[in-house]
Amino acid sequence: MSLYGQQIRQEDVSKDFLTGPGEVLVPALIAAMAKVMPFSDLFGPFTTVKDPNSRWASYPRFDWSLRQLPVINVYEKEPEEKTSSNAWLNGSIGMQVFWPASFRRSDLSRIPRTFSAGLLNFLESDAAFALFAAVPELNELGKMVTWTPNVEGLVESELVPVTLCDVKYRVDLRAWYRFLETDSRTKQNPFVRDLADLQVVGGEFDGVTDPAGQDTQAIVTEEITEE
């Protein structure tokens, strides 16, 4: 039996495996979108505390109620592709927007397309640019976006309009492995923060013997303090 038991919780797995390159992107993207008024007006506020009335979900949720619509799911979408240890980690973020069934026929295509256009503007805005600081070594976000403005989905056994979007992202793995050291980890041992206990930094100089030279002694004083 697994050490985690029959029910595996994400927080327990993250504690042992620590973070991966794309792990924090979804919650950071939701938080950034929710700070922008058009998205917060449409889907309401977002908090990190689990709220049963929230209309944001960080996974492909399908148990919404009709009275909650419109709602949005933002989640990691397959596939994620690693091309080389010294190149890129390519992946995509999926979005599903469930619209109210009471759409007028004239709005059925225009509103989803307006949302898609707003998403494109958001991905080029300063609000999205802030994600590059929030997500370690994020190199590219939203350069490629695909969307299907109007498909059908089921909510409480009733057909409702759904908009689907895929937002491509890219992580620089070379920079990611350098980032590990700022988190007291290394590429060779990424599951343990063994650099956190670092107390002594040592080195040596290998010189060439010269009969005419003189011995030189250089003393380097350095104090390592814990922050």
C-alpha positions in Angstrom: 0.0 0.0 0.0 1.2 3.5 -0.7 2.6 5.5 2.2 0.1 8.2 1.3 -2.8 5.9 2.0 -5.8 5.2 -0.3 -6.6 8.9 -0.6 -3.7 10.9 -2.0 -3.8 14.7 -1.3 -2.0 17.2 -3.5 -0.5 19.0 -0.6 1.1 15.8 0.7 2.6 15.0 -2.7 3.9 18.5 -3.1 5.6 18.4 0.3 7.7 15.4 -0.8 8.2 16.1 -4.5 8.5 19.9 -4.0 7.6 22.1 -7.0 8.0 21.4 -10.7 8.4 24.0 -13.4 4.7 24.2 -14.4 3.1 23.5 -11.1 2.5 27.0 -9.9 1.3 28.4 -13.3 -2.4 27.6 -13.0 -3.0 29.2 -9.6 -0.9 32.2 -10.6 -2.8 32.6 -13.8 -6.2 32.4 -12.1 -5.1 34.9 -9.4 -3.8 37.3 -12.2 -7.0 37.1 -14.2 -9.2 37.6 -11.1 -7.5 40.9 -10.4 -8.6 42.2 -13.8 -12.1 43.8 -13.6 -13.7 42.3 -16.7 -12.9 38.8 -15.5 -13.8 39.5 -11.9 -17.1 41.1 -13.0 -17.9 38.0 -15.1 -16.9 35.3 -12.7 -16.8 37.0 -9.4 -14.0 37.2 -6.9 -11.4 34.5 -6.4 -9.7 33.6 -3.1 -7.2 30.9 -2.3 -9.4 29.6 0.5 -11.8 27.0 -0.8 -15.2 28.7 -1.3 -18.2 26.6 -2.4 -19.7 29.7 -4.0 -16.6 30.4 -6.1 -17.1 30.3 -9.9 -13.4 29.7 -10.5 -11.9 26.1 -10.6 -8.3 25.0 -11.0 -9.3 21.7 -12.5 -11.8 20.4 -15.2 -14.9 20.7 -13.0 -18.3 19.5 -14.3 -20.5 19.5 -11.2 -21.5 23.2 -11.5 -25.1 24.2 -10.9 -27.1 26.3 -13.4 -27.5 29.1 -10.9 -23.7 29.5 -10.7 -23.2 30.1 -14.5 -21.1 31.6 -16.0 -18.1 29.7 -14.5 -14.5 29.0 -15.6 -12.2 26.0 -15.3 -8.4 26.7 -15.6 -6.2 23.6 -15.5 -3.0 21.9 -16.7 -3.8 20.3 -20.0 -2.0 17.3 -21.6 0.4 16.9 -23.2 3.4 18.5 -21.7 6.6 18.0 -23.7 10.2 18.0 -22.7 12.5 18.2 -25.8 15.9 18.3 -24.0 17.4 18.7 -20.6 19.0 21.9 -21.8 16.0 23.3 -23.8 12.3 23.8 -23.2 9.4 22.3 -21.3 6.4 23.0 -23.5 2.8 22.7 -22.2 -0.6 24.2 -22.3 -3.2 25.6 -20.0 -6.8 24.7 -20.7 -9.8 26.9 -20.1 -13.5 26.0 -20.1 -16.1 28.7 -19.8 -19.7 27.4 -19.1 -22.2 30.1 -20.2 -25.9 30.4 -19.0 -28.4 28.4 -21.1 -30.5 31.6 -21.4 -28.3 33.1 -24.1 -30.2 34.9 -26.8 -29.5 33.4 -30.2 -27.9 36.7 -31.4 -25.5 36.5 -28.4 -24.6 32.9 -28.8 -21.5 33.5 -30.9 -20.7 37.1 -30.1 -20.2 36.9 -26.4 -17.9 33.9 -26.5 -15.8 35.5 -29.2 -15.7 38.7 -27.2 -14.4 36.8 -24.2 -11.7 35.1 -26.4 -10.6 38.5 -27.7 -10.4 39.8 -24.1 -8.3 36.8 -23.1 -5.9 37.6 -26.0 -5.6 41.2 -24.8 -5.0 40.0 -21.2 -2.2 37.7 -22.3 -0.4 40.7 -23.8 -1.0 43.0 -20.9 1.1 44.0 -17.9 -1.1 41.8 -15.7 0.0 38.7 -17.5 3.6 39.9 -17.7 3.7 39.8 -13.9 3.4 36.0 -14.1 6.9 35.8 -15.4 8.1 37.0 -12.0 5.6 34.8 -10.1 6.4 31.5 -12.0 10.0 30.4 -11.8 11.7 30.5 -15.2 8.6 30.9 -17.3 9.9 31.9 -20.7 6.7 32.2 -22.9 3.0 32.4 -22.2 0.2 32.9 -24.7 2.3 33.2 -27.8 0.1 30.5 -29.2 -3.6 30.3 -28.3 -6.3 28.2 -29.8 -10.0 28.4 -28.9 -13.3 27.0 -29.9 -15.9 29.8 -29.1 -19.0 27.7 -29.1 -19.5 24.1 -28.2 -22.1 22.3 -26.0 -21.7 21.0 -22.5 -23.9 19.5 -19.8 -24.7 21.2 -16.5 -27.4 19.5 -14.4 -28.4 17.5 -17.4 -29.1 20.7 -19.4 -27.1 21.7 -22.5 -25.3 25.0 -22.2 -22.8 26.8 -24.4 -19.1 26.3 -23.6 -16.0 28.1 -24.8 -12.7 26.2 -24.9 -9.3 27.8 -24.9 -5.8 26.4 -24.9 -2.9 28.7 -23.9 0.6 27.5 -24.7 3.5 28.1 -22.3 7.2 27.4 -22.3 9.6 27.0 -19.4 13.4 27.4 -19.8 14.8 24.2 -18.2 18.4 25.6 -18.1 17.2 28.5 -16.0 14.9 26.2 -14.0 17.9 24.1 -12.9 19.7 27.2 -11.9 16.6 28.3 -10.0 16.7 25.2 -7.9 19.8 26.5 -6.1 17.8 29.6 -4.9 15.4 27.1 -3.4 18.3 25.3 -1.6 18.1 22.4 -4.1 20.3 21.1 -6.9 19.6 19.4 -10.2 21.4 16.3 -8.9 19.2 16.2 -5.7 16.0 18.1 -6.3 13.9 16.5 -3.7 15.9 17.6 -0.6 16.8 21.2 0.3 20.3 20.1 1.3 21.9 23.5 0.5 19.9 25.1 3.3 22.4 23.6 5.8 25.4 25.0 3.9 27.9 26.5 6.4 31.3 26.3 4.8 32.4 27.2 1.3 35.9 26.0 0.4 38.3 25.9 -2.6 42.0 25.6 -3.5 44.6 27.2 -5.7 46.8 24.9 -7.8 49.9 26.9 -8.8 53.1 26.1 -10.7 56.3 25.8 -8.8 58.7 28.7 -9.7 62.2 28.7 -8.0 62.3 32.5 -8.3 58.9 33.1 -6.9 57.9 33.8 -3.3 55.2 32.2 -1.3 52.0 34.2 -1.2 49.3 33.9 1.4 45.8 35.3 0.8 43.3 35.3 3.6 39.6 35.6 2.6 37.2 36.3 5.4 33.6 35.6 4.8 30.7 35.2 7.1 27.6 33.1 6.2 24.5 34.3 7.9 21.1 32.7 8.0 18.3 34.8 6.6 
